[in-house]
């Protein structure tokens, strides 16, 4: 079956100067070579490495707090309700920032949007060292959550640089490697804390000093994005806007509302809310879950939790690969079926995770669950670039913010003073995943079809005209 657009006819067989990668007629790369040294001279792969590293630093910052919560909880006299509220606040902080980041990317470009957000939030990460009460702890977690909006800029940037034949892979690898920041922080923050205490520094001071590392790292990556990054294959947004005539330039509000009234974006937001949202919630509670339920020490709990986040090294990219391959074989219908199947399997594994009573069994199920839930995130953003050309940033923002809305919902209903045990709450979270994946079957594209229906347009008419109908 014919691959979903961009169509193969748009691809170029040889890379035109100055690109070192083959590109299509929009100058987007049709190949993805993250490990090729020569490809780094191309703006496509340079943008890729800057995007994932910058977002990695944001995930590292956001999740630098949870692995130290057993220490912070004792030092600040936090109750379980305080810890749950703070976890929910960290996701609330990123909902509106993610939704706003999409239009900002449409307006300013992903490079400036990403770097500005990171530079603004880096001092907030450092301020975690100054908290002295439950209220200030909750406030800092809320504000630190804003840096997760960098995810929208990351996915927007990849969709601006890579053609449809590899965009799922580019989005998946970029977000997957970046999401590892959550796992790395679970592993490194306890080690950083332990290293500081080994210098005869008290625990009250040691956990505070530990936050110098993530805040500094985040600021440095933001500066690198500004200096070395490029918004588009042909240049930055500032130059691009100058070349557009006033009559063809679409107004910001028009782009925003075109995206908001596209129902496909809302469904993808819901779906993403219960794959990436569940991933965020799990990152927030998994170390404490193993620490409290199975009695392991802080370092062991952090290592187990790190294995969940570190699976993003290959699992989310694998979702992108599956999406692209299903697209090549079956078009957009294959992408939708792949998303539904993988996320439903993830939901079943989440249900099982809450029912396993042994430490080894729980770790094993958690690892398999992490692969599926993270792959579902890659599959979701394998569909996003095909929803709207003009409002790509808005759709990316809607979907990305849906992820944090899902995290807030699951954290609030199941892990913030809930009457259920944590293991029961984890199983209920899996059931929510299964139910909230069903609306994927309602997504339909007139020119490509949906999960159960074929296309409904005249194949003799230009595909671009029907694509514009989705805007």
CORCOR-V438828 format. One record per pair of residues at least 24 apart in sequence whose C-alpha atoms are under 6 Angstrom apart, sorted by the first residue. I is the first residue (numbers start at 0). J is the second residue. D is the distance in Angstrom with one decimal. If there is no record, write none. Layout:
I | J | D
I | J | D
This chain:
0 | 328 | 5.6
0 | 329 | 5.2
2 | 326 | 5.5
2 | 327 | 4.4
2 | 330 | 4.7
3 | 326 | 6.0
3 | 330 | 4.7
3 | 331 | 5.7
5 | 163 | 5.2
27 | 160 | 5.0
27 | 161 | 4.7
27 | 162 | 5.1
28 | 161 | 4.7
28 | 162 | 5.6
29 | 162 | 5.3
42 | 232 | 6.0
43 | 160 | 5.4
46 | 228 | 5.8
49 | 224 | 5.9
50 | 153 | 5.4
51 | 173 | 4.9
51 | 177 | 4.9
53 | 220 | 5.2
54 | 177 | 5.3
55 | 177 | 3.8
55 | 180 | 4.7
56 | 217 | 5.0
57 | 146 | 5.8
58 | 180 | 4.9
58 | 181 | 5.2
59 | 180 | 4.3
59 | 181 | 5.2
59 | 184 | 5.2
60 | 213 | 5.1
62 | 181 | 5.4
63 | 184 | 5.2
65 | 283 | 5.9
66 | 185 | 5.3
66 | 301 | 6.0
75 | 132 | 5.9
80 | 415 | 5.8
80 | 416 | 5.3
83 | 415 | 4.3
85 | 137 | 4.4
85 | 140 | 6.0
87 | 407 | 5.3
87 | 410 | 5.7
88 | 141 | 4.5
89 | 140 | 4.7
89 | 141 | 4.3
89 | 144 | 4.5
90 | 144 | 5.8
90 | 403 | 5.4
90 | 407 | 5.7
92 | 141 | 4.8
92 | 142 | 5.8
92 | 144 | 4.7
92 | 145 | 5.0
93 | 144 | 5.0
93 | 145 | 4.4
93 | 147 | 5.9
93 | 148 | 5.8
94 | 400 | 4.8
94 | 403 | 5.5
96 | 145 | 5.8
96 | 148 | 5.6
97 | 148 | 4.3
97 | 396 | 5.4
97 | 400 | 5.0
98 | 396 | 4.5
98 | 397 | 5.5
98 | 400 | 5.4
101 | 392 | 4.0
101 | 393 | 4.6
101 | 396 | 4.3
102 | 392 | 5.6
102 | 393 | 5.4
104 | 392 | 6.0
105 | 392 | 5.5
108 | 230 | 6.0
108 | 236 | 5.4
109 | 152 | 4.9
109 | 156 | 5.7
110 | 230 | 5.7
113 | 149 | 5.5
113 | 152 | 5.8
114 | 221 | 4.5
117 | 221 | 5.8
118 | 218 | 5.5
121 | 214 | 4.9
121 | 218 | 5.9
124 | 214 | 5.4
125 | 210 | 5.6
125 | 211 | 5.9
125 | 214 | 5.5
128 | 207 | 4.0
151 | 395 | 5.9
151 | 396 | 5.7
167 | 319 | 4.3
167 | 323 | 5.6
167 | 381 | 4.2
168 | 316 | 5.9
168 | 319 | 4.2
168 | 320 | 5.1
171 | 315 | 5.2
171 | 316 | 4.1
171 | 319 | 4.7
171 | 377 | 4.6
172 | 316 | 4.2
175 | 311 | 4.6
175 | 312 | 5.8
175 | 315 | 4.8
175 | 316 | 5.9
176 | 312 | 5.1
179 | 308 | 5.3
179 | 309 | 4.8
179 | 311 | 5.5
181 | 308 | 5.6
182 | 305 | 3.9
182 | 308 | 3.8
182 | 309 | 4.9
183 | 305 | 6.0
185 | 301 | 5.0
185 | 305 | 5.0
186 | 301 | 5.3
186 | 302 | 5.3
186 | 305 | 5.3
254 | 390 | 5.4
257 | 470 | 5.8
258 | 390 | 5.2
258 | 393 | 5.5
258 | 394 | 5.8
263 | 442 | 5.9
264 | 394 | 5.4
267 | 398 | 5.7
268 | 397 | 5.8
268 | 398 | 3.8
268 | 401 | 4.2
269 | 401 | 5.8
270 | 436 | 5.5
271 | 402 | 5.0
272 | 401 | 4.7
272 | 402 | 3.7
272 | 405 | 3.9
273 | 405 | 5.7
273 | 432 | 5.2
274 | 372 | 5.4
274 | 376 | 6.0
275 | 376 | 5.8
275 | 402 | 5.3
276 | 402 | 4.4
276 | 403 | 5.4
276 | 405 | 4.7
276 | 406 | 4.1
277 | 406 | 5.8
280 | 406 | 5.5
307 | 366 | 6.0
307 | 369 | 5.6
314 | 370 | 4.9
314 | 373 | 5.8
314 | 374 | 5.1
315 | 373 | 4.9
315 | 374 | 4.2
315 | 377 | 4.9
318 | 374 | 4.0
318 | 377 | 4.5
318 | 378 | 4.9
319 | 377 | 4.8
319 | 378 | 5.4
319 | 381 | 5.9
322 | 378 | 5.4
322 | 381 | 5.6
332 | 449 | 5.2
332 | 450 | 5.1
338 | 375 | 5.9
338 | 378 | 5.3
341 | 375 | 5.8
342 | 375 | 5.2
343 | 433 | 5.1
345 | 371 | 5.0
345 | 372 | 5.2
346 | 429 | 4.2
346 | 432 | 5.1
346 | 433 | 5.3
349 | 426 | 5.8
349 | 429 | 4.6
350 | 426 | 3.8
350 | 429 | 4.7
353 | 422 | 4.3
353 | 423 | 5.8
353 | 425 | 5.1
353 | 426 | 4.8
387 | 469 | 6.0
387 | 470 | 5.1
